[in-house]
Amino acid sequence: MSEDARLLSLRDIARTFIQGDRRLEVLRGITLDLHQGEIVALVGQSGSGKSTLLHIAGLLERPDAGDVIVEGRSVQTFGDGPRTALRRKFLGFVYQYHHLLPEFSALENVMLPQMLNGLPRSQARLRASELLKMVQLTDRADHRPGRLSGGEQQRVAIARAVANAPRVLLADEPTGNLDSSTSDAVFRQLLTLVRETGMAALIATHNPDLAARMDRTVHLKDGVLS
């Protein structure tokens, strides 16, 4: 793919943790490009550093060395304020657990990030309704999370993640808490949503069958990406 299509790049990322007298080199010289319209599977054993890599790519954590480049701009020198603003505008996140706000309906959970970004309530409601329709939850829009199944809650979380039209979606085991049948249905809708919006996605998964349905797979082992 062309260099112009790169939405997010990691360059020589290193991250080390200290545990007592031990140094754990979780990431060692990680380099990765995410291109527009591309869905990449991030595969590795538990504890291999997948979540750490996603946190660094998502500007939630700073590497010990290396650089994160967003649409050709290095964010290495960005302070917390600019990083937060860029994260809100550019990135969407889906986690293994949905983290929905229990006191709000499905529709309101998808509206809230848009309103926090300054979108008027009426426009946020319209887009939230469209997104819930895309994940086949129109008839559950007024339900609070406690009245939704696990799969339905995760679909709301996916809709919320893309509510502000991010360019890049980062997902950490997004179907890890679901049974195989529900996992397949949720993942299928996640892929459809990503492809229809044209964003890039980096999705961590333990499931080789799910990884095989993505455009490309990278493996994280012993701190090295291959």
BAZA-936908 format. One line per field, with one value per atom (N, C-alpha, C): y, z, x; residue number from 1. Coordinates in steps of 0.001 Angstrom, whole numbers, always signed. Each point is the difference from the previous one (the first is absolute). Layout:
<pts>
c2 <- c(Y ...)
c3 <- c(Z ...)
c1 <- c(X ...)
num <- c(NUM ...)
</pts>
This chain:
<pts>
c2 <- c(-1197 +1197 +1249 +1102 +1216 +591 +774 +647 +948 +617 +948 -666 -1324 -722 -369 +274 -333 +957 -573 +820 +44 -1127 -83 -866 +486 -752 -53 -1153 -174 -213 +699 -87 -323 -1220 -425 +172 -431 +153 -981 +505 -840 +346 -1029 +214 -1063 +461 -891 +281 -1057 +129 -582 +622 -468 -685 -1255 -743 -508 +719 -340 +219 -1049 +114 -514 -189 -514 +1105 -43 +886 -833 +382 -718 +825 -435 +702 -478 +724 -423 +255 +1160 +344 +386 -556 +238 +365 +1292 +460 -282 +230 -286 +1073 -453 +883 -562 +867 -447 +1181 -244 +1006 -489 +903 -273 +893 -617 +733 +160 +1025 +266 -1213 -406 -1103 -1382 -77 -1280 -460 -1300 -595 -981 +271 -793 -753 -1297 -819 +21 +253 -39 -1245 -975 -1303 -216 -556 -321 -624 -727 -636 +1045 -397 +878 +417 +1286 +510 +329 -113 +267 +1493 +843 +1443 +617 -762 +528 +1244 -61 +1151 +1206 -225 +1094 +648 -824 +526 +823 -479 +749 +1306 -19 +1225 +1049 -436 +933 +517 -887 +430 +957 -203 +842 +1246 +283 +1201 +19 -1169 -111 -209 -412 -300 +438 +447 +447 -1107 -205 -1006 +521 -910 +398 +498 -505 +436 -207 +723 -121 +1121 -100 +1091 -534 +725 -248 +1133 -357 +989 -92 +1118 +62 +849 -626 +679 +843 -596 +656 +921 +175 +896 -795 +248 -621 +601 -853 +500 -126 -262 -247 +1173 +1222 +1172 +567 -636 +508 -132 +1038 -69 -744 -110 -776 +596 +1331 +648 -301 +260 -324 -1482 -855 -1441 -394 +579 -288 +477 +1210 +547 -862 -454 -847 -1355 -517 -1287 +77 +1073 +168 +117 +670 +273 -1158 -693 -900 -1481 -350 -1395 -463 -1270 -652 -1246 -343 -1131 -951 -1305 -1037 -948 -258 -859 -1326 -943 -1306 +132 +925 +282 +1310 +86 +1101 +1373 +79 +1271 +1004 -479 +908 +641 +1195 +682 -566 -637 -760 +842 +1288 +846 +598 -246 +553 -1121 +335 -971 -263 -1018 -290 +1226 +648 +1185 +1100 +239 +1067 -310 -1278 -375 +329 -123 +319 +1503 +691 +1452 +742 -488 +752 +403 -908 +443 +1064 -17 +1020 +1358 -9 +1251 +556 -885 +450 +636 -386 +579 +1247 +427 +1253 -113 -1222 -152 +279 +767 +266 -1299 +20 -1196 -621 +820 -535 -755 +543 -675 -1262 +62 -1172 -1128 +352 -1007 -653 +815 -523 -969 +385 -885 -1252 +147 -1168 -983 +509 -865 -735 +695 -624 -1103 +254 -997 -1224 +217 -1144 -815 +664 -726 -865 +527 -748 -1260 +48 -1191 -742 +300 -727 +84 +1208 +191 +1110 +312 +1064 -258 -1244 -321 -69 +179 -29 +1347 +1014 +1294 +631 -208 +641 -861 -1137 -905 +396 -51 +194 -1283 +98 -1169 -1224 +217 -1128 -842 +545 -734 -556 +131 -502 -1245 -873 -1168 +444 -928 +330 +410 -729 +342 +1340 +303 +1292 +1140 -206 +1030 +288 -1052 +206 +686 -272 +694 +1486 +326 +1416 +630 -729 +517 +252 -856 +187 +1250 +156 +1193 +1261 -57 +1156 +308 -1037 +191 +746 -164 +656 +1213 +404 +1092 +1304 +270 +1254 -148 -1038 -243 +5 -853 -59 -527 +335 -533 -1384 -251 -1276 -579 -1292 -718 -979 +28 -926 -852 -1307 -896 -1066 -176 -931 -1176 -1110 -1195 +364 +637 +544 -1043 -1269 -1050 -1044 +346 -967 -494 +787 -395 -667 -289 -501 -1468 -712 -1377 +11 -1171 -64 +505 -339 +425 +1516 +536 +1446 +736 -562 +601 +149 -1023 +36 +1089 +113 +995 +1418 +225 +1329 +363 -966 +275 +296 -714 +251 +1425 +468 +1368 +1025 -337 +892 +163 -1083 +76 +786 -236 +722 +1491 +369 +1419 +654 -684 +551 +166 -1009 +63 +1068 +148 +986 +1434 +212 +1352 +327 -1025 +241 +330 -256 +262 -1122 +158 -1080 -603 -1275 -647 -926 +17 -938 -732 -1307 -779 -1138 +41 -1076 -1146 -1212 -1169 -1235 -933 -1314 -1001 +381 -933 -40 -1102 -67 +70 -474 +67 +1448 +812 +1413 +721 -329 +640 -273 -1204 -381 +801 +623 +769 +1455 +361 +1365 +65 +1198 +197 -467 +92 -298 -366 -872 -418 +275 +604 +174 -719 -609 -803 +685 +86 +587 -1118 -181 -1035 +472 -160 +410 +1455 +825 +1429 +440 -953 +303 -304 +859 -167 -645 -980 -652 -230)
c3 <- c(+0 +0 +0 -465 -72 +1374 +110 +1264 +410 -987 +305 +690 -162 +584 +1457 +513 +1393 +937 +849 +978 +1329 +373 +1281 -172 +497 -92 +1349 +317 +1176 -503 +611 -439 +1177 -32 +983 +1436 +256 +1321 +987 +1147 +1081 +1296 +788 +1302 +958 +1135 +1023 +1328 +735 +1337 +1013 +1166 +1087 +1047 +302 +1042 +992 +1124 +966 -608 -64 -605 -1438 -575 -1372 -971 -1183 -1092 -1047 -267 -981 -1274 -1044 -1283 -759 +177 -572 -1501 -422 -1424 -360 -1109 -390 -1484 -273 -1377 -910 +487 -785 -1076 -1230 -1122 -727 -225 -611 -674 -1165 -698 -120 +242 -236 -1141 -1029 -1193 -47 -667 -165 -599 +624 -508 +319 +815 +310 +1409 +130 +1303 +319 +1085 +362 +1292 +7 +1205 +757 +1298 +885 +869 -224 +641 +919 +1168 +937 +1248 +744 +1219 +1051 +1010 +1125 +647 +286 +598 -996 -1291 -1012 -256 +500 -185 -983 -407 -981 +535 +1251 +569 +128 +389 +94 -1360 -1022 -1358 -427 +297 -345 +772 +1264 +802 -559 -455 -586 -1337 -823 -1285 +212 +1084 +297 +809 +200 +706 +1449 +556 +1406 +881 -612 +715 -875 +627 -754 -28 -1142 -59 +675 +342 +529 -1126 -1193 -1166 -1231 -1061 -1242 -164 -1036 -344 -550 +281 -603 -980 -1222 -1060 -477 +104 -380 -1255 -1095 -1285 -333 +180 -349 +1052 +1138 +1053 +1207 +427 +1220 +1209 +956 +1218 +1196 -270 +1068 +979 -499 +863 +480 -367 +394 +1511 +616 +1400 +169 +1242 +287 -675 -27 -608 -1485 -796 -1427 -275 +836 -184 +234 +1033 +283 -1132 -505 -1101 -1245 -290 -1180 +180 +1209 +284 -208 +469 -163 -1464 -774 -1396 -919 +274 -976 +302 +1286 +415 +620 -220 +669 +700 +1133 +804 +317 -116 +454 +897 +1186 +951 +157 +727 +215 +785 +965 +735 -525 -116 -744 +655 +1347 +718 -360 -211 -242 +1317 -90 +1195 +332 +1163 +283 +144 +321 +224 -1284 -1128 -1278 -942 -923 -995 -1022 -834 -1076 -881 -362 -845 +665 +1278 +720 +149 +181 +93 -1287 -1138 -1280 -273 +563 -158 +793 +1201 +931 -551 -612 -511 -1077 -757 -1029 +637 +1048 +678 +730 +542 +635 -1010 -1262 -1071 -596 +579 -420 -972 -354 -943 +704 -624 +607 +275 +1030 +428 -1137 -789 -1068 -1037 -345 -982 +587 +1281 +664 +54 +263 +43 -1378 -1046 -1347 -366 +245 -343 +867 +1282 +880 -503 -443 -534 -1243 -867 -1214 +328 +990 +369 +654 +849 +612 -1047 -1032 -1103 -718 -178 -690 +770 +1340 +795 +432 -694 +161 +1419 +561 +1354 +76 -1109 +6 +1026 +108 +909 +1462 +259 +1378 +415 -813 +204 +1339 +488 +1246 +1232 -185 +1111 +676 +1318 +727 -81 +250 -147 +784 +1176 +817 -645 -994 -694 -1350 -270 -1254 +266 -983 +107 -138 +286 -127 -1405 -982 -1390 -395 +486 -300 +643 +1218 +672 -773 -505 -730 -1340 -623 -1240 +252 +1130 +373 +192 +654 +219 -1323 -984 -1317 -668 +78 -571 +664 +1315 +729 -433 -246 -364 -1312 -904 -1311 -116 +1108 -36 -504 +340 -414 -1300 -761 -1306 +85 +862 +100 -1284 -226 -1161 +302 +1294 +400 +1167 -84 +1085 +608 +1336 +737 +887 -134 +744 +715 +1291 +840 +377 -702 +227 +67 -1032 +94 +155 -299 +181 +1011 +799 +921 +1087 +370 +1070 -515 -1299 -600 -404 -28 -488 -1500 -546 -1387 -1000 +197 -936 +46 +1224 +155 -482 +300 -432 -1507 -706 -1461 -537 +576 -467 +265 +1203 +351 -869 -202 -798 -1446 -523 -1370 -154 +980 -69 +197 +840 +175 -1324 -678 -1281 -1033 -32 -952 +255 +1270 +359 -373 +278 -332 -1505 -749 -1447 -618 +515 -565 +289 +1092 +353 -550 -457 -620 +947 +1287 +952 -36 +729 +232 +1356 +187 +1282 +372 +1286 +572 +1112 -173 +885 +620 +1316 +713 +226 -263 +182 +277 +774 +186 -1022 -690 -837 -1427 -400 -1349 -1104 +271 -1008 -267 +1066 -183 -703 +386 -628 -1495 -386 -1411 -847 +630 -736 -199 +550 -168 -1188 -333 -1198 +182 +1241 +269 +1469 +299 +1385 +374 +1174 +543 +1348 +296 +1211 +951 +1257 +1032 +907 +17 +820 +480 +1299 +596 -291 -58 -185 -1430 -940 -1400 -852 -984 -910 -1298 -471 -1259 -844)
c1 <- c(+833 -833 +869 -551 +776 +222 +1071 +316 -1113 -673 -1071 -1181 -136 -1128 +239 +1190 +309 -747 -830 -712 +741 +588 +699 +1238 +1125 +1247 +679 +561 +857 +1419 +939 +1386 +917 +591 +1006 -492 -1228 -602 +609 +415 +521 -719 -279 -649 +500 +522 +549 -677 -320 -563 +971 +39 +862 -862 +305 -689 +1045 +112 +1047 +1357 +800 +1332 +4 -1198 -91 -403 +603 -389 -744 -1231 -795 -85 +682 -45 -1231 -1098 -1280 -39 +510 +47 +1427 +483 +1390 +69 +78 +189 -1174 -1221 -1204 -200 -169 -317 -1224 -988 -1252 -686 -588 -799 -1435 -946 -1417 -461 -552 -421 -1512 -424 -1428 -703 -1117 -798 +535 +1051 +642 -357 -296 -282 +1118 +725 +1171 -274 +274 -121 +1326 -78 +1164 -133 +882 -104 +1193 -267 +1065 -592 +819 -472 -347 -774 -279 +1319 +124 +1231 +1084 -296 +1027 +200 -913 +154 -973 -1021 -958 -713 -454 -709 +923 +1227 +974 +210 +128 +182 -1214 -1205 -1208 -82 +396 -26 +969 +1150 +969 -516 -534 -563 -1162 -752 -1152 +321 +1292 +453 -468 -265 -375 +1222 +1086 +1231 +1167 +1074 +1170 +1056 +639 +1070 +1266 +883 +1312 +899 -241 +772 -864 +342 -754 -1005 -812 -906 -1305 -1072 -1304 -266 -375 -199 -1442 -707 -1410 -136 -430 -143 +1230 +1171 +1246 +574 -702 +481 +477 +1218 +505 -712 -396 -643 +937 +1269 +959 +91 -107 +162 -1345 -1108 -1317 -191 -560 -379 -1312 -450 -1210 -1229 -101 -1162 -136 +1039 -66 -190 +581 -181 -1461 -604 -1408 -891 +264 -803 +127 +1203 +230 -680 +63 -627 -1515 -611 -1448 -404 +819 -343 +333 +1083 +612 -204 -204 +37 -1304 -321 -1119 +506 -618 +470 -1146 +276 -924 +790 -542 +690 -735 +642 -608 -1300 -12 -1223 -563 -1313 -617 +125 +54 +130 -1105 -1215 -1118 -428 -573 -504 -1378 -154 -1225 -1253 +156 -1174 -555 +668 -434 -438 -891 -453 +1104 -233 +947 +191 -1108 +70 +810 -246 +700 +1485 +345 +1412 +751 -680 +638 -29 -973 -83 +1074 +314 +842 +1362 +779 +1311 -113 -1073 -197 -283 -827 -327 +1215 +839 +1233 +944 -137 +805 -641 -1126 -611 -1149 -426 -1110 -1323 -896 -1311 -751 -832 -712 -819 -664 -852 +814 +1178 +853 +621 +371 +562 -1029 -1260 -1066 -198 +34 -183 +1111 +1253 +1118 -24 -331 -69 -1051 -1123 -1056 +479 +740 +518 +998 +859 +1000 -636 -991 -682 -745 -479 -630 +1029 +1211 +1046 +391 -89 +333 -1268 -1106 -1265 -550 -17 -520 -1041 -638 -999 -1090 -439 -1098 +439 +1297 +511 +588 -211 +646 -345 -1225 -416 +264 +666 +300 +1311 +18 +1246 +844 +1314 +873 -466 -571 -441 -1085 -676 -1066 +475 +1293 +570 +838 +53 +879 +1453 +931 +1416 +373 -529 +285 -569 -1207 -622 +779 +457 +802 +1283 +631 +1245 -252 -1136 -332 -245 -609 -157 +1376 +913 +1355 +716 -230 +606 -574 -1322 -630 +531 +157 +539 +1433 +796 +1408 +161 -959 +115 -910 -611 -981 +591 +1259 +630 +793 -333 +628 +1528 +578 +1461 +614 +1254 +706 +572 +285 +608 -788 -313 -662 +990 +116 +854 -898 +106 -884 +833 -261 +756 -905 +152 -824 -1485 -549 -1358 -1097 +297 -1006 +454 +1006 +600 -925 -1022 -915 -1269 -67 -1229 +143 -1135 +39 +265 +324 +480 -1033 -1256 -1040 -195 -97 -168 +1235 +1184 +1259 +42 -412 +23 -925 -1199 -964 +503 +545 +505 +1195 +901 +1190 -361 -973 -440 -517 -746 -518 +1105 +985 +1146 +754 +275 +712 -806 -1300 -854 +45 -89 +3 +1327 +1101 +1320 +154 -411 +165 -903 -1202 -925 +441 +693 +443 +1386 +757 +1294 +1126 -191 +1069 +1032 +1075 +952 -307 +354 -269 +1142 +348 +956 -742 -181 -861 +794 +171 +679 -973 +467 -857 +843 -594 +616 -535 -1039 -747 +563 +621 +588 -1045 -1209 -1061 -403 -77 -319 +1146 +1229 +1166 +34 -399 +42 -980 -984 -999 +422 +1142 +502 +955 +437 +826 +1442 +466 +1413 +134 +956 +241 +1450 +201 +1339 +53 +1145 +147 +977 -394 +850 +509 +1321 +610 +1361 +248 +1277 +318 -1047 +185 +234 -53 +321 -1221 -233 -1134 +471 -756 +360 -1244)
num <- c(1 1 1 2 2 2 3 3 3 4 4 4 5 5 5 6 6 6 7 7 7 8 8 8 9 9 9 10 10 10 11 11 11 12 12 12 13 13 13 14 14 14 15 15 15 16 16 16 17 17 17 18 18 18 19 19 19 20 20 20 21 21 21 22 22 22 23 23 23 24 24 24 25 25 25 26 26 26 27 27 27 28 28 28 29 29 29 30 30 30 31 31 31 32 32 32 33 33 33 34 34 34 35 35 35 36 36 36 37 37 37 38 38 38 39 39 39 40 40 40 41 41 41 42 42 42 43 43 43 44 44 44 45 45 45 46 46 46 47 47 47 48 48 48 49 49 49 50 50 50 51 51 51 52 52 52 53 53 53 54 54 54 55 55 55 56 56 56 57 57 57 58 58 58 59 59 59 60 60 60 61 61 61 62 62 62 63 63 63 64 64 64 65 65 65 66 66 66 67 67 67 68 68 68 69 69 69 70 70 70 71 71 71 72 72 72 73 73 73 74 74 74 75 75 75 76 76 76 77 77 77 78 78 78 79 79 79 80 80 80 81 81 81 82 82 82 83 83 83 84 84 84 85 85 85 86 86 86 87 87 87 88 88 88 89 89 89 90 90 90 91 91 91 92 92 92 93 93 93 94 94 94 95 95 95 96 96 96 97 97 97 98 98 98 99 99 99 100 100 100 101 101 101 102 102 102 103 103 103 104 104 104 105 105 105 106 106 106 107 107 107 108 108 108 109 109 109 110 110 110 111 111 111 112 112 112 113 113 113 114 114 114 115 115 115 116 116 116 117 117 117 118 118 118 119 119 119 120 120 120 121 121 121 122 122 122 123 123 123 124 124 124 125 125 125 126 126 126 127 127 127 128 128 128 129 129 129 130 130 130 131 131 131 132 132 132 133 133 133 134 134 134 135 135 135 136 136 136 137 137 137 138 138 138 139 139 139 140 140 140 141 141 141 142 142 142 143 143 143 144 144 144 145 145 145 146 146 146 147 147 147 148 148 148 149 149 149 150 150 150 151 151 151 152 152 152 153 153 153 154 154 154 155 155 155 156 156 156 157 157 157 158 158 158 159 159 159 160 160 160 161 161 161 162 162 162 163 163 163 164 164 164 165 165 165 166 166 166 167 167 167 168 168 168 169 169 169 170 170 170 171 171 171 172 172 172 173 173 173 174 174 174 175 175 175 176 176 176 177 177 177 178 178 178 179 179 179 180 180 180 181 181 181 182 182 182 183 183 183 184 184 184 185 185 185 186 186 186 187 187 187 188 188 188 189 189 189 190 190 190 191 191 191 192 192 192 193 193 193 194 194 194 195 195 195 196 196 196 197 197 197 198 198 198 199 199 199 200 200 200 201 201 201 202 202 202 203 203 203 204 204 204 205 205 205 206 206 206 207 207 207 208 208 208 209 209 209 210 210 210 211 211 211 212 212 212 213 213 213 214 214 214 215 215 215 216 216 216 217 217 217 218 218 218 219 219 219 220 220 220 221 221 221 222 222 222 223 223 223 224 224 224 225 225 225 226 226 226)
</pts>
